[in-house]
């Protein structure tokens, strides 16, 4: 956007310098800031900035240019800012190809985010020395109010010295050297450059007599790769659904078998009790034949069992016998 503004307006360098658009020959940054880690496409997608462009716009407007030039500046800023935002706001793809296999780096535990400094550019990769950033702490002595300070009026006894650890900055802790493949050329890899990246370990590789871990950033999947990924995903979903259905079928069969075993056990118990002349056992068998519960429905047998239960002293079946007799009397066969 800054280049676009300068080209459209054709102005001198004074306004640009006042807006912070200068080249720092040591760091290589155009805005004079301290060098910052370069994030690869896999770590942050496309990186972009527009704040400096706003500063250029303000500086140019303060130059006292004509209204025509000012209008041209504003239009150029809108177009360039829209273009930069369109690239910056686009979410990077989570899919990357390593050794012919497509991975979703958001769902795979094989992918790790790391930071490192480039130490060597190879023909088929780069050597990176990883590092971690740790907080540095320092012990300091501070005076704190005692918990029971309200109990004394002596100011010298109200406070006491306490040693506390406070953060005083950060430090870079070197890690190990690794080799990474498929680092994007658009990120301009260079020795000494600090980078952040997502990668997956694929093995080891020899480097100056040492065996270093080999990590891969992956390549962008093709349309055929994504088509295959979709087909494989759908096939896995169908297989998973089929397995789930089978598990449910087996579980239902087990539940039904257990239920039938319990019912058979209860029927056997009622039959045994009825065979012994037990009043309750006779009643239960009468109810079973009346309702067809565990045995074929048979009202004659139901009436017989209820009658035996009544003779055995079970008067709870009186109403059932009356209903069965009434039903028998009103049936067409008896009229």
Secondary structure, 3 states (H helix, E strand, C coil): CHHHHHHHHCCCHHHHHHCCCCCCCCCCCCCCCCCCCEECHHHHCCCCCCHHHHHHHHHHHCCCCCHHHHHHHHHHHHHHHHHHHHHHCCCCCCEEEECCEEEECCCCCCEEEEEEEEEEEECCEEEEEEEEEEEEEEEEEEEEECCCHHHCCCHHHHEEEEEEEEEEEEEEEEEEEEEEECCCHHHCCCCCCEEEEEEEEEEEEEECCEEEEEEECCECCCHHHHHHHHHHHHHHHHHHHHHHHHHHHHHHHHHHHHHHHHHHHHHHHHHHHHHCCCHHHHHHHHHHHHHCCCCCCCHHHHHHHHHHHHHCCCHHHHHHHHHHHHHHHHCHHHC
